[in-house]
Amino acid sequence: MGATLRALRALVLLSGFYLLSLLLLAVLVGADVAAFGWGLRGPAAFKLLLVTAVLAVPVVRGMFMLRTPRGEEPAGIPVTEADEPRLWALVRDLAAATGTRAPDRILLTADVNAAVSEESRFLGLLPGPRRLFLGVPLLTGLTEAQLRGVLAHEYGHFTGGDTRLSALVVRGRVQIARVIGQFHAKADGKVAAERARQEQASAKRVAKGRKAKRIDTAGAGATYRTMAKIYTAYGKLYLRASLSTARAQEYAADLAAARIAGRDATASALREIPVLAESHEFYLDSYATLGLPARLLPPHGEFFGGFGRLLTAREEELAKLRAELAAAPVSPYDSHPPIAERVRRIEELPSDGRTEEATDAALALLTDPQRTLAALEDTALTDEVLAFRRTAEWPELLNASMAENLSSARTPLHEALTDYTGQPATLSALLDVIDDGRLWRLAERLPLSEEAAAAKGRAFREFVRPRLQWMLRTMVLAEFSARSLLQWEFSWSREAVVRLPGWVSENTPDDDPKAALEAAVEAALADHPDTAPLRALLPPTAAQPA
């Protein structure tokens, strides 16, 4: 479908919204006229006029929304051609190869994403300033050839007129959503008012010694919800039609990218992007933000800069993810086709012999990658987070963060122990409870499932023992940490490993501190508990009975 036909389709869909609105206004006016023609007068006529007027307000407001609200620009670093000459040269070369105008502005962001936008005018009929949003984590994980494929895809949207028509399509979506939201808000207000009225009436009945009636708001706001359903039905039609066009635009942009950047580079970029997105989310959760609860940050430039080291260290694991693209469920409301289908279509194209082009890292296109990574922190992080203390290296961040986490750890066992003994929940107090034979009575105070709470004897112990093992292990590690006796081994290729004090493994056959700790925890939580092995592993002040 050409740009002209797509523009016509978008106009027809938007016109449908206005026609539906005019039809509903006509129905409301017709109801008023018919009621007066039938002789309706007095309070009933006034009520009807009031209801139709209130129903008409959201419709009229939606019709006369003259401007589409602009989305908030993501935080990022605007870079000029003087700042990043190699990046701008690549951007301009690709624009020329694609046959379109280069963007007027490039913004480097903290997302695994690349996107283009155009501030078109007159409902997208006239072009406007163009912007390219380019995620630095994307540059970190792609080669230059793959980046060319990604950018060529985005330029495909320019050449197809997609960015200009998006203003028209988005306007229709926003207007429909606005009207639906207003009707639902009115309905919710009616429900709240009706509930308050019934609760007040029930309170009066109770005060008079009568039984309160059940609150029932099923009929409140029904008229508003009916109006919302009408617009929702058209909204679904609008989305299905406009998003089917969007999916076709993605396929067309993929073909343009394969032609400009090469088949293999485009296909491998598509395989790489979901892997990078998942990896970056894992990196932020497990590494970059590890120290936030302790008000700590990694070294300056490393908040985003460590992502590249994670990708290098876990290359074998990532290769499996690239090879096995997940088959995502298909919905008529998807704006993009499934990645697996897009890759399949590109890889079925004839070979163009361009398999070894531009294999250098895309991040090397930047004049000073480290400076950019540091500047991105200052832009993407809040002022509060930027005020946190910087650690000198990643192992320091790990150890300080884990020490803070353990010192503030409060498991359900802590709460149950305090409730049971009336004293602060300490490891020493717990071991005393176990030695007194009261462990399973204490366990009854833990939050339990219905099945566990109903179990008795050995069955009950088997239900609660796994959770007790985890919580007791946490208390033991917290005891070691409080005395600065724990060390955590930092790694980019696997999860952090705790290193226990050397004496923990003394007199154990395998000289394995972790195995010794697990055995001691199991002995303390056995059917016939024995805390002696655990007390032998602990520092003297924690091991002595109270």
Contacts in CASP RR format, 6 or more apart in sequence:
PFRMAT RR
TARGET T0000
AUTHOR 0000-0000-0000
METHOD contacts of the structure
MODEL  1
MGATLRALRALVLLSGFYLLSLLLLAVLVGADVAAFGWGLRGPAAFKLLL
VTAVLAVPVVRGMFMLRTPRGEEPAGIPVTEADEPRLWALVRDLAAATGT
RAPDRILLTADVNAAVSEESRFLGLLPGPRRLFLGVPLLTGLTEAQLRGV
LAHEYGHFTGGDTRLSALVVRGRVQIARVIGQFHAKADGKVAAERARQEQ
ASAKRVAKGRKAKRIDTAGAGATYRTMAKIYTAYGKLYLRASLSTARAQE
YAADLAAARIAGRDATASALREIPVLAESHEFYLDSYATLGLPARLLPPH
GEFFGGFGRLLTAREEELAKLRAELAAAPVSPYDSHPPIAERVRRIEELP
SDGRTEEATDAALALLTDPQRTLAALEDTALTDEVLAFRRTAEWPELLNA
SMAENLSSARTPLHEALTDYTGQPATLSALLDVIDDGRLWRLAERLPLSE
EAAAAKGRAFREFVRPRLQWMLRTMVLAEFSARSLLQWEFSWSREAVVRL
PGWVSENTPDDDPKAALEAAVEAALADHPDTAPLRALLPPTAAQPA
1 9 0 8 1.000
1 245 0 8 1.000
1 248 0 8 1.000
2 160 0 8 1.000
3 160 0 8 1.000
3 161 0 8 1.000
3 165 0 8 1.000
6 161 0 8 1.000
6 165 0 8 1.000
6 245 0 8 1.000
7 125 0 8 1.000
7 165 0 8 1.000
7 168 0 8 1.000
9 241 0 8 1.000
9 245 0 8 1.000
10 165 0 8 1.000
10 168 0 8 1.000
10 169 0 8 1.000
10 242 0 8 1.000
11 123 0 8 1.000
11 168 0 8 1.000
13 169 0 8 1.000
13 172 0 8 1.000
13 238 0 8 1.000
13 241 0 8 1.000
13 242 0 8 1.000
14 168 0 8 1.000
14 171 0 8 1.000
14 172 0 8 1.000
14 175 0 8 1.000
16 234 0 8 1.000
17 172 0 8 1.000
17 175 0 8 1.000
17 176 0 8 1.000
17 234 0 8 1.000
17 238 0 8 1.000
18 63 0 8 1.000
20 230 0 8 1.000
20 231 0 8 1.000
20 234 0 8 1.000
21 59 0 8 1.000
21 60 0 8 1.000
21 62 0 8 1.000
21 63 0 8 1.000
21 179 0 8 1.000
24 59 0 8 1.000
24 227 0 8 1.000
24 230 0 8 1.000
25 56 0 8 1.000
25 59 0 8 1.000
25 60 0 8 1.000
28 52 0 8 1.000
28 55 0 8 1.000
28 56 0 8 1.000
29 52 0 8 1.000
31 48 0 8 1.000
31 52 0 8 1.000
32 48 0 8 1.000
32 49 0 8 1.000
32 52 0 8 1.000
35 45 0 8 1.000
35 48 0 8 1.000
36 45 0 8 1.000
40 48 0 8 1.000
51 223 0 8 1.000
54 186 0 8 1.000
55 223 0 8 1.000
55 224 0 8 1.000
55 227 0 8 1.000
57 182 0 8 1.000
58 179 0 8 1.000
58 181 0 8 1.000
58 182 0 8 1.000
58 183 0 8 1.000
58 186 0 8 1.000
58 227 0 8 1.000
59 179 0 8 1.000
59 227 0 8 1.000
61 178 0 8 1.000
61 179 0 8 1.000
61 182 0 8 1.000
62 175 0 8 1.000
62 178 0 8 1.000
62 179 0 8 1.000
62 182 0 8 1.000
63 175 0 8 1.000
65 174 0 8 1.000
65 175 0 8 1.000
65 178 0 8 1.000
68 167 0 8 1.000
68 170 0 8 1.000
68 171 0 8 1.000
68 174 0 8 1.000
69 174 0 8 1.000
73 107 0 8 1.000
74 107 0 8 1.000
74 109 0 8 1.000
74 110 0 8 1.000
74 111 0 8 1.000
74 133 0 8 1.000
75 109 0 8 1.000
75 110 0 8 1.000
75 379 0 8 1.000
75 380 0 8 1.000
76 107 0 8 1.000
76 108 0 8 1.000
76 109 0 8 1.000
76 110 0 8 1.000
76 376 0 8 1.000
76 379 0 8 1.000
76 380 0 8 1.000
77 107 0 8 1.000
77 108 0 8 1.000
77 372 0 8 1.000
77 375 0 8 1.000
77 376 0 8 1.000
77 379 0 8 1.000
78 105 0 8 1.000
78 106 0 8 1.000
78 107 0 8 1.000
78 108 0 8 1.000
79 87 0 8 1.000
79 88 0 8 1.000
79 106 0 8 1.000
79 107 0 8 1.000
79 108 0 8 1.000
80 88 0 8 1.000
81 88 0 8 1.000
83 367 0 8 1.000
84 106 0 8 1.000
84 365 0 8 1.000
84 366 0 8 1.000
84 367 0 8 1.000
85 367 0 8 1.000
86 365 0 8 1.000
86 366 0 8 1.000
86 367 0 8 1.000
87 106 0 8 1.000
87 134 0 8 1.000
87 365 0 8 1.000
87 366 0 8 1.000
88 106 0 8 1.000
90 144 0 8 1.000
90 147 0 8 1.000
90 148 0 8 1.000
90 151 0 8 1.000
90 365 0 8 1.000
91 102 0 8 1.000
91 103 0 8 1.000
91 106 0 8 1.000
91 132 0 8 1.000
91 151 0 8 1.000
92 102 0 8 1.000
94 148 0 8 1.000
94 151 0 8 1.000
94 152 0 8 1.000
94 155 0 8 1.000
94 260 0 8 1.000
94 261 0 8 1.000
95 101 0 8 1.000
95 102 0 8 1.000
95 103 0 8 1.000
95 155 0 8 1.000
95 158 0 8 1.000
96 102 0 8 1.000
97 152 0 8 1.000
97 260 0 8 1.000
98 152 0 8 1.000
98 155 0 8 1.000
98 156 0 8 1.000
98 158 0 8 1.000
98 159 0 8 1.000
98 256 0 8 1.000
98 260 0 8 1.000
99 155 0 8 1.000
99 159 0 8 1.000
100 155 0 8 1.000
100 156 0 8 1.000
100 158 0 8 1.000
100 159 0 8 1.000
101 127 0 8 1.000
101 130 0 8 1.000
101 158 0 8 1.000
102 130 0 8 1.000
103 116 0 8 1.000
103 130 0 8 1.000
103 131 0 8 1.000
103 132 0 8 1.000
104 129 0 8 1.000
104 130 0 8 1.000
104 131 0 8 1.000
105 129 0 8 1.000
105 130 0 8 1.000
105 131 0 8 1.000
105 132 0 8 1.000
106 131 0 8 1.000
106 132 0 8 1.000
106 134 0 8 1.000
107 131 0 8 1.000
107 132 0 8 1.000
107 133 0 8 1.000
107 134 0 8 1.000
108 134 0 8 1.000
108 135 0 8 1.000
108 136 0 8 1.000
108 372 0 8 1.000
108 376 0 8 1.000
109 133 0 8 1.000
109 134 0 8 1.000
109 135 0 8 1.000
109 136 0 8 1.000
109 380 0 8 1.000
110 135 0 8 1.000
110 136 0 8 1.000
110 137 0 8 1.000
110 304 0 8 1.000
110 376 0 8 1.000
110 379 0 8 1.000
110 380 0 8 1.000
111 133 0 8 1.000
111 135 0 8 1.000
111 137 0 8 1.000
111 138 0 8 1.000
112 135 0 8 1.000
112 137 0 8 1.000
112 138 0 8 1.000
112 273 0 8 1.000
112 276 0 8 1.000
112 277 0 8 1.000
112 280 0 8 1.000
113 133 0 8 1.000
113 135 0 8 1.000
113 138 0 8 1.000
114 132 0 8 1.000
114 133 0 8 1.000
114 134 0 8 1.000
114 135 0 8 1.000
114 138 0 8 1.000
114 150 0 8 1.000
114 151 0 8 1.000
114 154 0 8 1.000
115 132 0 8 1.000
115 133 0 8 1.000
115 154 0 8 1.000
116 130 0 8 1.000
116 131 0 8 1.000
116 132 0 8 1.000
116 133 0 8 1.000
116 154 0 8 1.000
116 155 0 8 1.000
116 157 0 8 1.000
116 158 0 8 1.000
116 163 0 8 1.000
117 130 0 8 1.000
117 131 0 8 1.000
117 133 0 8 1.000
117 163 0 8 1.000
118 127 0 8 1.000
118 128 0 8 1.000
118 129 0 8 1.000
118 130 0 8 1.000
118 131 0 8 1.000
118 158 0 8 1.000
118 163 0 8 1.000
118 164 0 8 1.000
118 166 0 8 1.000
118 167 0 8 1.000
119 128 0 8 1.000
119 129 0 8 1.000
119 131 0 8 1.000
120 126 0 8 1.000
120 127 0 8 1.000
120 128 0 8 1.000
120 163 0 8 1.000
120 164 0 8 1.000
120 167 0 8 1.000
121 128 0 8 1.000
123 167 0 8 1.000
123 168 0 8 1.000
123 171 0 8 1.000
124 164 0 8 1.000
124 165 0 8 1.000
124 167 0 8 1.000
124 168 0 8 1.000
125 164 0 8 1.000
126 164 0 8 1.000
127 164 0 8 1.000
128 164 0 8 1.000
130 158 0 8 1.000
130 163 0 8 1.000
132 151 0 8 1.000
132 154 0 8 1.000
136 304 0 8 1.000
136 363 0 8 1.000
136 372 0 8 1.000
136 373 0 8 1.000
136 376 0 8 1.000
137 276 0 8 1.000
137 280 0 8 1.000
137 304 0 8 1.000
137 307 0 8 1.000
138 147 0 8 1.000
138 150 0 8 1.000
138 273 0 8 1.000
138 276 0 8 1.000
138 362 0 8 1.000
139 147 0 8 1.000
139 361 0 8 1.000
139 362 0 8 1.000
139 363 0 8 1.000
139 365 0 8 1.000
139 366 0 8 1.000
140 304 0 8 1.000
140 305 0 8 1.000
140 307 0 8 1.000
140 308 0 8 1.000
140 311 0 8 1.000
140 361 0 8 1.000
140 362 0 8 1.000
140 363 0 8 1.000
141 272 0 8 1.000
141 276 0 8 1.000
141 307 0 8 1.000
141 308 0 8 1.000
141 311 0 8 1.000
141 361 0 8 1.000
141 362 0 8 1.000
141 363 0 8 1.000
142 150 0 8 1.000
142 269 0 8 1.000
142 272 0 8 1.000
142 276 0 8 1.000
142 361 0 8 1.000
142 362 0 8 1.000
143 265 0 8 1.000
143 358 0 8 1.000
143 359 0 8 1.000
143 360 0 8 1.000
143 361 0 8 1.000
143 362 0 8 1.000
144 358 0 8 1.000
144 359 0 8 1.000
144 360 0 8 1.000
144 361 0 8 1.000
144 362 0 8 1.000
144 364 0 8 1.000
144 365 0 8 1.000
145 261 0 8 1.000
145 262 0 8 1.000
145 265 0 8 1.000
145 357 0 8 1.000
145 358 0 8 1.000
145 359 0 8 1.000
146 265 0 8 1.000
146 268 0 8 1.000
146 269 0 8 1.000
146 272 0 8 1.000
146 362 0 8 1.000
147 269 0 8 1.000
147 362 0 8 1.000
147 365 0 8 1.000
148 260 0 8 1.000
148 261 0 8 1.000
148 265 0 8 1.000
148 358 0 8 1.000
149 257 0 8 1.000
149 258 0 8 1.000
149 260 0 8 1.000
149 261 0 8 1.000
149 262 0 8 1.000
149 265 0 8 1.000
149 266 0 8 1.000
149 269 0 8 1.000
150 257 0 8 1.000
150 269 0 8 1.000
150 273 0 8 1.000
151 261 0 8 1.000
152 256 0 8 1.000
152 257 0 8 1.000
152 259 0 8 1.000
152 260 0 8 1.000
152 261 0 8 1.000
152 266 0 8 1.000
153 253 0 8 1.000
153 254 0 8 1.000
153 256 0 8 1.000
153 257 0 8 1.000
153 266 0 8 1.000
154 253 0 8 1.000
155 256 0 8 1.000
155 260 0 8 1.000
156 162 0 8 1.000
156 252 0 8 1.000
156 253 0 8 1.000
156 256 0 8 1.000
156 257 0 8 1.000
157 163 0 8 1.000
157 249 0 8 1.000
157 253 0 8 1.000
159 256 0 8 1.000
160 249 0 8 1.000
160 252 0 8 1.000
162 246 0 8 1.000
162 249 0 8 1.000
162 253 0 8 1.000
169 242 0 8 1.000
169 245 0 8 1.000
172 238 0 8 1.000
173 238 0 8 1.000
173 239 0 8 1.000
173 242 0 8 1.000
176 231 0 8 1.000
176 234 0 8 1.000
176 235 0 8 1.000
176 238 0 8 1.000
179 231 0 8 1.000
180 228 0 8 1.000
180 231 0 8 1.000
180 232 0 8 1.000
180 235 0 8 1.000
181 228 0 8 1.000
183 224 0 8 1.000
183 225 0 8 1.000
183 227 0 8 1.000
183 228 0 8 1.000
183 231 0 8 1.000
184 224 0 8 1.000
184 225 0 8 1.000
184 228 0 8 1.000
186 221 0 8 1.000
186 224 0 8 1.000
187 220 0 8 1.000
187 221 0 8 1.000
187 222 0 8 1.000
187 224 0 8 1.000
187 225 0 8 1.000
187 228 0 8 1.000
189 221 0 8 1.000
190 220 0 8 1.000
190 221 0 8 1.000
190 224 0 8 1.000
191 217 0 8 1.000
191 220 0 8 1.000
191 221 0 8 1.000
193 220 0 8 1.000
194 217 0 8 1.000
194 219 0 8 1.000
194 220 0 8 1.000
195 215 0 8 1.000
195 217 0 8 1.000
195 220 0 8 1.000
198 213 0 8 1.000
198 215 0 8 1.000
198 216 0 8 1.000
198 217 0 8 1.000
199 215 0 8 1.000
201 213 0 8 1.000
202 212 0 8 1.000
202 213 0 8 1.000
202 215 0 8 1.000
203 212 0 8 1.000
205 211 0 8 1.000
205 212 0 8 1.000
205 213 0 8 1.000
206 212 0 8 1.000
239 332 0 8 1.000
239 333 0 8 1.000
240 332 0 8 1.000
240 333 0 8 1.000
243 332 0 8 1.000
243 333 0 8 1.000
243 334 0 8 1.000
243 335 0 8 1.000
244 332 0 8 1.000
246 335 0 8 1.000
246 336 0 8 1.000
247 334 0 8 1.000
247 335 0 8 1.000
247 336 0 8 1.000
247 337 0 8 1.000
250 336 0 8 1.000
250 337 0 8 1.000
250 342 0 8 1.000
251 337 0 8 1.000
251 342 0 8 1.000
251 345 0 8 1.000
254 266 0 8 1.000
254 270 0 8 1.000
254 342 0 8 1.000
254 345 0 8 1.000
254 346 0 8 1.000
255 346 0 8 1.000
257 266 0 8 1.000
258 266 0 8 1.000
258 267 0 8 1.000
258 346 0 8 1.000
258 349 0 8 1.000
258 352 0 8 1.000
262 352 0 8 1.000
262 354 0 8 1.000
262 357 0 8 1.000
263 346 0 8 1.000
263 347 0 8 1.000
263 349 0 8 1.000
263 350 0 8 1.000
263 351 0 8 1.000
263 352 0 8 1.000
263 354 0 8 1.000
264 352 0 8 1.000
264 353 0 8 1.000
264 354 0 8 1.000
264 355 0 8 1.000
265 354 0 8 1.000
265 357 0 8 1.000
265 358 0 8 1.000
266 346 0 8 1.000
267 343 0 8 1.000
267 346 0 8 1.000
267 347 0 8 1.000
268 322 0 8 1.000
270 339 0 8 1.000
270 342 0 8 1.000
270 343 0 8 1.000
270 346 0 8 1.000
271 322 0 8 1.000
271 325 0 8 1.000
271 339 0 8 1.000
271 343 0 8 1.000
272 322 0 8 1.000
273 339 0 8 1.000
274 321 0 8 1.000
274 325 0 8 1.000
274 326 0 8 1.000
274 339 0 8 1.000
275 318 0 8 1.000
275 321 0 8 1.000
275 322 0 8 1.000
276 311 0 8 1.000
278 321 0 8 1.000
279 307 0 8 1.000
279 310 0 8 1.000
279 311 0 8 1.000
279 314 0 8 1.000
279 318 0 8 1.000
280 307 0 8 1.000
283 306 0 8 1.000
283 307 0 8 1.000
283 310 0 8 1.000
286 495 0 8 1.000
287 298 0 8 1.000
287 306 0 8 1.000
287 310 0 8 1.000
287 394 0 8 1.000
288 298 0 8 1.000
288 303 0 8 1.000
288 304 0 8 1.000
288 306 0 8 1.000
288 307 0 8 1.000
290 397 0 8 1.000
290 398 0 8 1.000
290 401 0 8 1.000
291 297 0 8 1.000
291 388 0 8 1.000
291 397 0 8 1.000
291 400 0 8 1.000
291 401 0 8 1.000
291 404 0 8 1.000
292 385 0 8 1.000
292 388 0 8 1.000
293 401 0 8 1.000
293 404 0 8 1.000
293 405 0 8 1.000
293 408 0 8 1.000
294 400 0 8 1.000
294 401 0 8 1.000
294 403 0 8 1.000
294 404 0 8 1.000
294 405 0 8 1.000
295 388 0 8 1.000
295 389 0 8 1.000
296 388 0 8 1.000
296 389 0 8 1.000
296 390 0 8 1.000
296 391 0 8 1.000
296 397 0 8 1.000
296 400 0 8 1.000
296 401 0 8 1.000
296 404 0 8 1.000
297 303 0 8 1.000
297 385 0 8 1.000
297 386 0 8 1.000
297 388 0 8 1.000
297 389 0 8 1.000
297 390 0 8 1.000
297 391 0 8 1.000
297 397 0 8 1.000
298 306 0 8 1.000
298 390 0 8 1.000
298 391 0 8 1.000
298 394 0 8 1.000
298 397 0 8 1.000
299 390 0 8 1.000
299 391 0 8 1.000
299 392 0 8 1.000
299 393 0 8 1.000
299 394 0 8 1.000
300 374 0 8 1.000
300 377 0 8 1.000
300 390 0 8 1.000
301 370 0 8 1.000
301 373 0 8 1.000
301 374 0 8 1.000
301 377 0 8 1.000
302 373 0 8 1.000
302 394 0 8 1.000
303 373 0 8 1.000
303 377 0 8 1.000
303 381 0 8 1.000
304 373 0 8 1.000
304 376 0 8 1.000
304 377 0 8 1.000
304 380 0 8 1.000
305 373 0 8 1.000
309 492 0 8 1.000
310 492 0 8 1.000
311 318 0 8 1.000
312 492 0 8 1.000
313 491 0 8 1.000
313 492 0 8 1.000
313 493 0 8 1.000
314 492 0 8 1.000
314 493 0 8 1.000
325 339 0 8 1.000
325 340 0 8 1.000
325 343 0 8 1.000
326 340 0 8 1.000
327 338 0 8 1.000
327 340 0 8 1.000
328 338 0 8 1.000
328 339 0 8 1.000
328 340 0 8 1.000
330 338 0 8 1.000
336 342 0 8 1.000
363 369 0 8 1.000
366 372 0 8 1.000
377 386 0 8 1.000
378 386 0 8 1.000
391 397 0 8 1.000
391 400 0 8 1.000
394 490 0 8 1.000
395 488 0 8 1.000
395 490 0 8 1.000
398 488 0 8 1.000
398 490 0 8 1.000
398 496 0 8 1.000
399 486 0 8 1.000
399 487 0 8 1.000
399 488 0 8 1.000
402 481 0 8 1.000
402 486 0 8 1.000
402 488 0 8 1.000
402 496 0 8 1.000
402 498 0 8 1.000
403 481 0 8 1.000
403 486 0 8 1.000
406 474 0 8 1.000
406 477 0 8 1.000
406 478 0 8 1.000
406 481 0 8 1.000
406 482 0 8 1.000
406 486 0 8 1.000
407 478 0 8 1.000
407 481 0 8 1.000
407 482 0 8 1.000
409 474 0 8 1.000
409 475 0 8 1.000
409 478 0 8 1.000
411 470 0 8 1.000
411 471 0 8 1.000
411 474 0 8 1.000
411 475 0 8 1.000
412 446 0 8 1.000
412 447 0 8 1.000
412 467 0 8 1.000
412 471 0 8 1.000
413 425 0 8 1.000
413 430 0 8 1.000
413 446 0 8 1.000
413 468 0 8 1.000
413 471 0 8 1.000
413 472 0 8 1.000
413 475 0 8 1.000
414 425 0 8 1.000
414 471 0 8 1.000
414 475 0 8 1.000
415 425 0 8 1.000
416 442 0 8 1.000
416 443 0 8 1.000
416 445 0 8 1.000
416 446 0 8 1.000
417 425 0 8 1.000
417 429 0 8 1.000
417 430 0 8 1.000
417 433 0 8 1.000
417 442 0 8 1.000
418 424 0 8 1.000
418 425 0 8 1.000
419 445 0 8 1.000
420 433 0 8 1.000
420 438 0 8 1.000
420 441 0 8 1.000
420 442 0 8 1.000
420 445 0 8 1.000
421 429 0 8 1.000
421 433 0 8 1.000
423 429 0 8 1.000
427 475 0 8 1.000
427 476 0 8 1.000
427 478 0 8 1.000
427 479 0 8 1.000
427 538 0 8 1.000
427 542 0 8 1.000
428 542 0 8 1.000
428 544 0 8 1.000
428 545 0 8 1.000
428 546 0 8 1.000
429 546 0 8 1.000
430 472 0 8 1.000
430 475 0 8 1.000
431 524 0 8 1.000
431 531 0 8 1.000
431 534 0 8 1.000
431 535 0 8 1.000
431 545 0 8 1.000
432 545 0 8 1.000
432 546 0 8 1.000
433 439 0 8 1.000
433 442 0 8 1.000
434 524 0 8 1.000
434 529 0 8 1.000
434 531 0 8 1.000
435 529 0 8 1.000
435 531 0 8 1.000
435 545 0 8 1.000
437 529 0 8 1.000
439 525 0 8 1.000
439 529 0 8 1.000
440 457 0 8 1.000
440 460 0 8 1.000
440 461 0 8 1.000
440 464 0 8 1.000
443 460 0 8 1.000
443 461 0 8 1.000
443 464 0 8 1.000
443 468 0 8 1.000
446 464 0 8 1.000
446 467 0 8 1.000
448 463 0 8 1.000
448 464 0 8 1.000
449 463 0 8 1.000
451 463 0 8 1.000
452 460 0 8 1.000
452 463 0 8 1.000
452 464 0 8 1.000
455 462 0 8 1.000
455 463 0 8 1.000
458 527 0 8 1.000
461 527 0 8 1.000
465 525 0 8 1.000
468 525 0 8 1.000
469 521 0 8 1.000
469 522 0 8 1.000
469 525 0 8 1.000
472 521 0 8 1.000
472 524 0 8 1.000
472 525 0 8 1.000
473 517 0 8 1.000
473 518 0 8 1.000
473 521 0 8 1.000
476 517 0 8 1.000
476 521 0 8 1.000
476 534 0 8 1.000
476 537 0 8 1.000
476 538 0 8 1.000
477 486 0 8 1.000
477 498 0 8 1.000
479 538 0 8 1.000
479 539 0 8 1.000
479 542 0 8 1.000
480 486 0 8 1.000
480 500 0 8 1.000
480 501 0 8 1.000
480 539 0 8 1.000
483 539 0 8 1.000
483 542 0 8 1.000
485 500 0 8 1.000
485 501 0 8 1.000
485 539 0 8 1.000
486 498 0 8 1.000
486 499 0 8 1.000
486 500 0 8 1.000
486 501 0 8 1.000
487 498 0 8 1.000
487 499 0 8 1.000
488 496 0 8 1.000
488 497 0 8 1.000
488 498 0 8 1.000
488 499 0 8 1.000
489 496 0 8 1.000
489 497 0 8 1.000
489 498 0 8 1.000
489 499 0 8 1.000
490 496 0 8 1.000
491 497 0 8 1.000
498 514 0 8 1.000
499 513 0 8 1.000
500 513 0 8 1.000
500 514 0 8 1.000
500 516 0 8 1.000
500 517 0 8 1.000
501 513 0 8 1.000
502 513 0 8 1.000
503 537 0 8 1.000
504 513 0 8 1.000
504 516 0 8 1.000
504 517 0 8 1.000
504 537 0 8 1.000
505 511 0 8 1.000
505 512 0 8 1.000
505 513 0 8 1.000
505 515 0 8 1.000
505 516 0 8 1.000
508 515 0 8 1.000
508 516 0 8 1.000
508 519 0 8 1.000
516 537 0 8 1.000
517 537 0 8 1.000
519 533 0 8 1.000
520 533 0 8 1.000
520 534 0 8 1.000
520 536 0 8 1.000
520 537 0 8 1.000
521 534 0 8 1.000
523 529 0 8 1.000
523 530 0 8 1.000
523 531 0 8 1.000
523 532 0 8 1.000
523 533 0 8 1.000
523 534 0 8 1.000
524 530 0 8 1.000
524 531 0 8 1.000
524 533 0 8 1.000
524 534 0 8 1.000
535 543 0 8 1.000
535 544 0 8 1.000
536 543 0 8 1.000
537 543 0 8 1.000
END
